[in-house]
C-alpha cells in the first residue's frame, strides 16, 4: 500500500486523469483516501434512471459512465482513443447532503495500481451544463485535505499520509466530516467551478 500512497499523485496525474478524463482531479493539492470501501452496497444509489451518464470536472473533461450490473455502482469508461488495455474505473455514489446547488453525493473512486487498491473520496452534484448527446452530466470534485487543522485531525481521526493524501478511518467519519467542514464549499457554485 505504501507504493500506492506515494504514487497517488502520479496516479492522478496519469492513470486516473486519462481513464476518468477528469483533469481537475490532478490539480488538487491533497485528497482524502481510504484503504477500504467507504460506501456500503446498501447505501449506494444510481444518479439517474438512464443507463449511461457523464461524470465530469469541466465541459471538456467528461467520462461516459455505465452501471455496474453487479451492484448499484458505475464504471467510468476509458476514452475511446485510449490504449485498449485501459480498464474502467469503478465508482459509487451515496446521498451526502442538500446544498444551495442541489443534492450532493458522496463519491467513492476505486483506484488500482498493480495489485494495490485505494478508494479516493469525492463529491458529486448534478451539472446540467455538462449534458451532452442526450446524456446527463454530473460534476465530481475532490475535497481538499491539505489545510486540515490539527484540531480537525484529532476530532475526526484524519491522518496525513503524505503531502498529497489524507486518510479518514470510517464511512461515518468521512460523511460526517464533509457535512461539518465542507458545507460552505459545497453551497458555493464557484467552488464547483474550481475557483
DAVENZI-V430289 format. One record per run of one state. SS is the DSSP state (helix for helix, strand for strand, loop for the rest). FROM is the first residue (numbers start at 1). LEN is the number of residues. Records with the same first field share a line. If there is no record, write none. Layout:
SS = FROM-LEN ; FROM-LEN
This chain:
loop = 1-1 ; 7-1 ; 21-3 ; 28-3 ; 35-17 ; 59-2 ; 68-6 ; 77-12 ; 100-2 ; 114-2 ; 127-1 ; 131-1 ; 133-2 ; 136-1 ; 142-2 ; 145-5 ; 157-2 ; 161-4 ; 168-3 ; 188-1 ; 193-3
helix = 2-5 ; 8-13 ; 24-4 ; 128-3 ; 150-7 ; 171-17 ; 189-4
strand = 31-4 ; 52-7 ; 61-7 ; 74-3 ; 89-11 ; 102-12 ; 116-11 ; 132-1 ; 135-1 ; 137-5 ; 144-1 ; 159-2 ; 165-3
